[in-house]
Amino acid sequence: MRRALHYVPPAVLSAIIFPALFFQADHFDLTLNNIRLLAGVVAILVAWFTKNTLLTILAGMLALLILQLV
């Protein structure tokens, strides 16, 4: 049971984040017009290279802000 509970936080986080990234206006959107997905890709790259949670969150938020303004 303890080993199974180890996977609960990533599963819950994925269940919250993936729909926000992949669905726009109630339909699946993998185009370059999906700015949330692009900001998510930036955040994933920052997380991969830096392994820093705070920097990942800030980079994703900044990317989303910049993409919304452009």
ABEGO torsion letter per residue (X at the ends): XAAAAAAAAAAAAAAAAAAAAABBGGBBBABAABAAAAAAAAAAAAAAAAGBAAAAAAAAAAAAAAAAAX
